[in-house]
Amino acid sequence: METPLGPMRVRFTPPNQHGVLDHTLIPEDGAPMYNPMRVVANGDGSEVVFCLFQRAGVSEAAFAADADWVRRDLARLKALLESEPAPAAPSADA
C-alpha cells in the first residue's frame, strides 16, 4: 500500500473472533512497524482502538504527523462505517 512514508507491505493478524486487527507495516527499507488495533463491541455498535507508538529515533514533529495520518484514517473509517449502504443494483431478471 502507499503510505506517507512510501510504499509498504501490510501484514494483518489471522482472521479471528476477538476483534484483533493488529498489523505490521513493512517498508522496503527499515524496520517493520507493529500497530495494535482492536474492534470492541459497545451496545448496538462498536469502538475501534488503535495504538500508535513513537518509535526510537522519530522526532516529535514526525510522530505528530503520524498521529495526524492515523486520525484522518480513523475519521474515514468512521464515515464509511456510519454511511448508508448503497442501493442494491437491479437484478438482471427485473
Phi and psi in radians as a Rosetta constraint file:
Dihedral C 1 N 2 CA 2 C 2 CIRCULARHARMONIC -1.550 0.35
Dihedral N 2 CA 2 C 2 N 3 CIRCULARHARMONIC 2.290 0.35
Dihedral C 2 N 3 CA 3 C 3 CIRCULARHARMONIC -2.230 0.35
Dihedral N 3 CA 3 C 3 N 4 CIRCULARHARMONIC 2.963 0.35
Dihedral C 3 N 4 CA 4 C 4 CIRCULARHARMONIC -1.059 0.35
Dihedral N 4 CA 4 C 4 N 5 CIRCULARHARMONIC -0.362 0.35
Dihedral C 4 N 5 CA 5 C 5 CIRCULARHARMONIC -1.691 0.35
Dihedral N 5 CA 5 C 5 N 6 CIRCULARHARMONIC 0.146 0.35
Dihedral C 5 N 6 CA 6 C 6 CIRCULARHARMONIC 1.842 0.35
Dihedral N 6 CA 6 C 6 N 7 CIRCULARHARMONIC -3.092 0.35
Dihedral C 6 N 7 CA 7 C 7 CIRCULARHARMONIC -1.183 0.35
Dihedral N 7 CA 7 C 7 N 8 CIRCULARHARMONIC 2.442 0.35
Dihedral C 7 N 8 CA 8 C 8 CIRCULARHARMONIC -2.506 0.35
Dihedral N 8 CA 8 C 8 N 9 CIRCULARHARMONIC 2.637 0.35
Dihedral C 8 N 9 CA 9 C 9 CIRCULARHARMONIC -1.497 0.35
Dihedral N 9 CA 9 C 9 N 10 CIRCULARHARMONIC 2.642 0.35
Dihedral C 9 N 10 CA 10 C 10 CIRCULARHARMONIC -2.148 0.35
Dihedral N 10 CA 10 C 10 N 11 CIRCULARHARMONIC 2.243 0.35
Dihedral C 10 N 11 CA 11 C 11 CIRCULARHARMONIC -2.100 0.35
Dihedral N 11 CA 11 C 11 N 12 CIRCULARHARMONIC 2.050 0.35
Dihedral C 11 N 12 CA 12 C 12 CIRCULARHARMONIC -1.654 0.35
Dihedral N 12 CA 12 C 12 N 13 CIRCULARHARMONIC 2.762 0.35
Dihedral C 12 N 13 CA 13 C 13 CIRCULARHARMONIC -1.094 0.35
Dihedral N 13 CA 13 C 13 N 14 CIRCULARHARMONIC 2.759 0.35
Dihedral C 13 N 14 CA 14 C 14 CIRCULARHARMONIC -1.060 0.35
Dihedral N 14 CA 14 C 14 N 15 CIRCULARHARMONIC 2.641 0.35
Dihedral C 14 N 15 CA 15 C 15 CIRCULARHARMONIC -0.922 0.35
Dihedral N 15 CA 15 C 15 N 16 CIRCULARHARMONIC 2.468 0.35
Dihedral C 15 N 16 CA 16 C 16 CIRCULARHARMONIC -2.663 0.35
Dihedral N 16 CA 16 C 16 N 17 CIRCULARHARMONIC 2.951 0.35
Dihedral C 16 N 17 CA 17 C 17 CIRCULARHARMONIC -1.646 0.35
Dihedral N 17 CA 17 C 17 N 18 CIRCULARHARMONIC 0.089 0.35
Dihedral C 17 N 18 CA 18 C 18 CIRCULARHARMONIC -1.816 0.35
Dihedral N 18 CA 18 C 18 N 19 CIRCULARHARMONIC 0.062 0.35
Dihedral C 18 N 19 CA 19 C 19 CIRCULARHARMONIC 1.337 0.35
Dihedral N 19 CA 19 C 19 N 20 CIRCULARHARMONIC 0.300 0.35
Dihedral C 19 N 20 CA 20 C 20 CIRCULARHARMONIC -1.505 0.35
Dihedral N 20 CA 20 C 20 N 21 CIRCULARHARMONIC 2.101 0.35
Dihedral C 20 N 21 CA 21 C 21 CIRCULARHARMONIC -2.155 0.35
Dihedral N 21 CA 21 C 21 N 22 CIRCULARHARMONIC 0.585 0.35
Dihedral C 21 N 22 CA 22 C 22 CIRCULARHARMONIC -0.968 0.35
Dihedral N 22 CA 22 C 22 N 23 CIRCULARHARMONIC 2.501 0.35
Dihedral C 22 N 23 CA 23 C 23 CIRCULARHARMONIC -2.576 0.35
Dihedral N 23 CA 23 C 23 N 24 CIRCULARHARMONIC 2.736 0.35
Dihedral C 23 N 24 CA 24 C 24 CIRCULARHARMONIC -2.111 0.35
Dihedral N 24 CA 24 C 24 N 25 CIRCULARHARMONIC 2.238 0.35
Dihedral C 24 N 25 CA 25 C 25 CIRCULARHARMONIC -1.589 0.35
Dihedral N 25 CA 25 C 25 N 26 CIRCULARHARMONIC 2.254 0.35
Dihedral C 25 N 26 CA 26 C 26 CIRCULARHARMONIC -2.098 0.35
Dihedral N 26 CA 26 C 26 N 27 CIRCULARHARMONIC 1.813 0.35
Dihedral C 26 N 27 CA 27 C 27 CIRCULARHARMONIC -1.298 0.35
Dihedral N 27 CA 27 C 27 N 28 CIRCULARHARMONIC 2.825 0.35
Dihedral C 27 N 28 CA 28 C 28 CIRCULARHARMONIC -1.075 0.35
Dihedral N 28 CA 28 C 28 N 29 CIRCULARHARMONIC -0.691 0.35
Dihedral C 28 N 29 CA 29 C 29 CIRCULARHARMONIC -2.221 0.35
Dihedral N 29 CA 29 C 29 N 30 CIRCULARHARMONIC 2.311 0.35
Dihedral C 29 N 30 CA 30 C 30 CIRCULARHARMONIC 2.024 0.35
Dihedral N 30 CA 30 C 30 N 31 CIRCULARHARMONIC 3.058 0.35
Dihedral C 30 N 31 CA 31 C 31 CIRCULARHARMONIC -1.396 0.35
Dihedral N 31 CA 31 C 31 N 32 CIRCULARHARMONIC 2.523 0.35
Dihedral C 31 N 32 CA 32 C 32 CIRCULARHARMONIC -1.064 0.35
Dihedral N 32 CA 32 C 32 N 33 CIRCULARHARMONIC 2.630 0.35
Dihedral C 32 N 33 CA 33 C 33 CIRCULARHARMONIC -2.070 0.35
Dihedral N 33 CA 33 C 33 N 34 CIRCULARHARMONIC 1.979 0.35
Dihedral C 33 N 34 CA 34 C 34 CIRCULARHARMONIC -1.463 0.35
Dihedral N 34 CA 34 C 34 N 35 CIRCULARHARMONIC 2.340 0.35
Dihedral C 34 N 35 CA 35 C 35 CIRCULARHARMONIC -2.295 0.35
Dihedral N 35 CA 35 C 35 N 36 CIRCULARHARMONIC 1.824 0.35
Dihedral C 35 N 36 CA 36 C 36 CIRCULARHARMONIC -1.252 0.35
Dihedral N 36 CA 36 C 36 N 37 CIRCULARHARMONIC 2.416 0.35
Dihedral C 36 N 37 CA 37 C 37 CIRCULARHARMONIC -2.601 0.35
Dihedral N 37 CA 37 C 37 N 38 CIRCULARHARMONIC 2.391 0.35
Dihedral C 37 N 38 CA 38 C 38 CIRCULARHARMONIC -2.359 0.35
Dihedral N 38 CA 38 C 38 N 39 CIRCULARHARMONIC 2.616 0.35
Dihedral C 38 N 39 CA 39 C 39 CIRCULARHARMONIC -2.034 0.35
Dihedral N 39 CA 39 C 39 N 40 CIRCULARHARMONIC 2.119 0.35
Dihedral C 39 N 40 CA 40 C 40 CIRCULARHARMONIC -2.080 0.35
Dihedral N 40 CA 40 C 40 N 41 CIRCULARHARMONIC 2.233 0.35
Dihedral C 40 N 41 CA 41 C 41 CIRCULARHARMONIC -1.060 0.35
Dihedral N 41 CA 41 C 41 N 42 CIRCULARHARMONIC 2.470 0.35
Dihedral C 41 N 42 CA 42 C 42 CIRCULARHARMONIC -2.597 0.35
Dihedral N 42 CA 42 C 42 N 43 CIRCULARHARMONIC 1.682 0.35
Dihedral C 42 N 43 CA 43 C 43 CIRCULARHARMONIC 1.105 0.35
Dihedral N 43 CA 43 C 43 N 44 CIRCULARHARMONIC -2.234 0.35
Dihedral C 43 N 44 CA 44 C 44 CIRCULARHARMONIC -1.466 0.35
Dihedral N 44 CA 44 C 44 N 45 CIRCULARHARMONIC -0.030 0.35
Dihedral C 44 N 45 CA 45 C 45 CIRCULARHARMONIC -2.208 0.35
Dihedral N 45 CA 45 C 45 N 46 CIRCULARHARMONIC -2.618 0.35
Dihedral C 45 N 46 CA 46 C 46 CIRCULARHARMONIC -2.703 0.35
Dihedral N 46 CA 46 C 46 N 47 CIRCULARHARMONIC 2.879 0.35
Dihedral C 46 N 47 CA 47 C 47 CIRCULARHARMONIC -2.102 0.35
Dihedral N 47 CA 47 C 47 N 48 CIRCULARHARMONIC 2.440 0.35
Dihedral C 47 N 48 CA 48 C 48 CIRCULARHARMONIC -1.836 0.35
Dihedral N 48 CA 48 C 48 N 49 CIRCULARHARMONIC 2.239 0.35
Dihedral C 48 N 49 CA 49 C 49 CIRCULARHARMONIC -2.046 0.35
Dihedral N 49 CA 49 C 49 N 50 CIRCULARHARMONIC 2.191 0.35
Dihedral C 49 N 50 CA 50 C 50 CIRCULARHARMONIC -2.244 0.35
Dihedral N 50 CA 50 C 50 N 51 CIRCULARHARMONIC 2.278 0.35
Dihedral C 50 N 51 CA 51 C 51 CIRCULARHARMONIC -1.821 0.35
Dihedral N 51 CA 51 C 51 N 52 CIRCULARHARMONIC 2.220 0.35
Dihedral C 51 N 52 CA 52 C 52 CIRCULARHARMONIC -1.963 0.35
Dihedral N 52 CA 52 C 52 N 53 CIRCULARHARMONIC 2.038 0.35
Dihedral C 52 N 53 CA 53 C 53 CIRCULARHARMONIC -1.708 0.35
Dihedral N 53 CA 53 C 53 N 54 CIRCULARHARMONIC 2.450 0.35
Dihedral C 53 N 54 CA 54 C 54 CIRCULARHARMONIC -1.478 0.35
Dihedral N 54 CA 54 C 54 N 55 CIRCULARHARMONIC 1.985 0.35
Dihedral C 54 N 55 CA 55 C 55 CIRCULARHARMONIC -1.299 0.35
Dihedral N 55 CA 55 C 55 N 56 CIRCULARHARMONIC 2.685 0.35
Dihedral C 55 N 56 CA 56 C 56 CIRCULARHARMONIC -0.993 0.35
Dihedral N 56 CA 56 C 56 N 57 CIRCULARHARMONIC 2.374 0.35
Dihedral C 56 N 57 CA 57 C 57 CIRCULARHARMONIC 1.486 0.35
Dihedral N 57 CA 57 C 57 N 58 CIRCULARHARMONIC -0.055 0.35
Dihedral C 57 N 58 CA 58 C 58 CIRCULARHARMONIC -1.593 0.35
Dihedral N 58 CA 58 C 58 N 59 CIRCULARHARMONIC 2.188 0.35
Dihedral C 58 N 59 CA 59 C 59 CIRCULARHARMONIC -1.200 0.35
Dihedral N 59 CA 59 C 59 N 60 CIRCULARHARMONIC 2.847 0.35
Dihedral C 59 N 60 CA 60 C 60 CIRCULARHARMONIC -1.034 0.35
Dihedral N 60 CA 60 C 60 N 61 CIRCULARHARMONIC -0.709 0.35
Dihedral C 60 N 61 CA 61 C 61 CIRCULARHARMONIC -1.142 0.35
Dihedral N 61 CA 61 C 61 N 62 CIRCULARHARMONIC -0.743 0.35
Dihedral C 61 N 62 CA 62 C 62 CIRCULARHARMONIC -1.183 0.35
Dihedral N 62 CA 62 C 62 N 63 CIRCULARHARMONIC -0.659 0.35
Dihedral C 62 N 63 CA 63 C 63 CIRCULARHARMONIC -1.143 0.35
Dihedral N 63 CA 63 C 63 N 64 CIRCULARHARMONIC -0.716 0.35
Dihedral C 63 N 64 CA 64 C 64 CIRCULARHARMONIC -1.087 0.35
Dihedral N 64 CA 64 C 64 N 65 CIRCULARHARMONIC -0.680 0.35
Dihedral C 64 N 65 CA 65 C 65 CIRCULARHARMONIC -1.135 0.35
Dihedral N 65 CA 65 C 65 N 66 CIRCULARHARMONIC -0.717 0.35
Dihedral C 65 N 66 CA 66 C 66 CIRCULARHARMONIC -1.046 0.35
Dihedral N 66 CA 66 C 66 N 67 CIRCULARHARMONIC -0.766 0.35
Dihedral C 66 N 67 CA 67 C 67 CIRCULARHARMONIC -1.093 0.35
Dihedral N 67 CA 67 C 67 N 68 CIRCULARHARMONIC -0.670 0.35
Dihedral C 67 N 68 CA 68 C 68 CIRCULARHARMONIC -1.093 0.35
Dihedral N 68 CA 68 C 68 N 69 CIRCULARHARMONIC -0.731 0.35
Dihedral C 68 N 69 CA 69 C 69 CIRCULARHARMONIC -1.085 0.35
Dihedral N 69 CA 69 C 69 N 70 CIRCULARHARMONIC -0.738 0.35
Dihedral C 69 N 70 CA 70 C 70 CIRCULARHARMONIC -1.104 0.35
Dihedral N 70 CA 70 C 70 N 71 CIRCULARHARMONIC -0.767 0.35
Dihedral C 70 N 71 CA 71 C 71 CIRCULARHARMONIC -1.024 0.35
Dihedral N 71 CA 71 C 71 N 72 CIRCULARHARMONIC -0.770 0.35
Dihedral C 71 N 72 CA 72 C 72 CIRCULARHARMONIC -1.122 0.35
Dihedral N 72 CA 72 C 72 N 73 CIRCULARHARMONIC -0.772 0.35
Dihedral C 72 N 73 CA 73 C 73 CIRCULARHARMONIC -1.078 0.35
Dihedral N 73 CA 73 C 73 N 74 CIRCULARHARMONIC -0.757 0.35
Dihedral C 73 N 74 CA 74 C 74 CIRCULARHARMONIC -1.181 0.35
Dihedral N 74 CA 74 C 74 N 75 CIRCULARHARMONIC -0.610 0.35
Dihedral C 74 N 75 CA 75 C 75 CIRCULARHARMONIC -1.139 0.35
Dihedral N 75 CA 75 C 75 N 76 CIRCULARHARMONIC -0.701 0.35
Dihedral C 75 N 76 CA 76 C 76 CIRCULARHARMONIC -1.130 0.35
Dihedral N 76 CA 76 C 76 N 77 CIRCULARHARMONIC -0.719 0.35
Dihedral C 76 N 77 CA 77 C 77 CIRCULARHARMONIC -1.083 0.35
Dihedral N 77 CA 77 C 77 N 78 CIRCULARHARMONIC -0.781 0.35
Dihedral C 77 N 78 CA 78 C 78 CIRCULARHARMONIC -1.051 0.35
Dihedral N 78 CA 78 C 78 N 79 CIRCULARHARMONIC -0.823 0.35
Dihedral C 78 N 79 CA 79 C 79 CIRCULARHARMONIC -1.074 0.35
Dihedral N 79 CA 79 C 79 N 80 CIRCULARHARMONIC -0.737 0.35
Dihedral C 79 N 80 CA 80 C 80 CIRCULARHARMONIC -1.116 0.35
Dihedral N 80 CA 80 C 80 N 81 CIRCULARHARMONIC -0.809 0.35
Dihedral C 80 N 81 CA 81 C 81 CIRCULARHARMONIC -1.230 0.35
Dihedral N 81 CA 81 C 81 N 82 CIRCULARHARMONIC -0.466 0.35
Dihedral C 81 N 82 CA 82 C 82 CIRCULARHARMONIC -1.639 0.35
Dihedral N 82 CA 82 C 82 N 83 CIRCULARHARMONIC -0.051 0.35
Dihedral C 82 N 83 CA 83 C 83 CIRCULARHARMONIC -1.358 0.35
Dihedral N 83 CA 83 C 83 N 84 CIRCULARHARMONIC 2.745 0.35
Dihedral C 83 N 84 CA 84 C 84 CIRCULARHARMONIC -1.229 0.35
Dihedral N 84 CA 84 C 84 N 85 CIRCULARHARMONIC 2.472 0.35
Dihedral C 84 N 85 CA 85 C 85 CIRCULARHARMONIC -1.138 0.35
Dihedral N 85 CA 85 C 85 N 86 CIRCULARHARMONIC 2.582 0.35
Dihedral C 85 N 86 CA 86 C 86 CIRCULARHARMONIC -1.145 0.35
Dihedral N 86 CA 86 C 86 N 87 CIRCULARHARMONIC 2.527 0.35
Dihedral C 86 N 87 CA 87 C 87 CIRCULARHARMONIC -1.074 0.35
Dihedral N 87 CA 87 C 87 N 88 CIRCULARHARMONIC 2.548 0.35
Dihedral C 87 N 88 CA 88 C 88 CIRCULARHARMONIC -1.163 0.35
Dihedral N 88 CA 88 C 88 N 89 CIRCULARHARMONIC 2.477 0.35
Dihedral C 88 N 89 CA 89 C 89 CIRCULARHARMONIC -1.231 0.35
Dihedral N 89 CA 89 C 89 N 90 CIRCULARHARMONIC 2.521 0.35
Dihedral C 89 N 90 CA 90 C 90 CIRCULARHARMONIC -1.073 0.35
Dihedral N 90 CA 90 C 90 N 91 CIRCULARHARMONIC 2.530 0.35
Dihedral C 90 N 91 CA 91 C 91 CIRCULARHARMONIC -1.336 0.35
Dihedral N 91 CA 91 C 91 N 92 CIRCULARHARMONIC 2.777 0.35
Dihedral C 91 N 92 CA 92 C 92 CIRCULARHARMONIC -1.155 0.35
Dihedral N 92 CA 92 C 92 N 93 CIRCULARHARMONIC -0.358 0.35
Dihedral C 92 N 93 CA 93 C 93 CIRCULARHARMONIC -1.417 0.35
Dihedral N 93 CA 93 C 93 N 94 CIRCULARHARMONIC -0.243 0.35
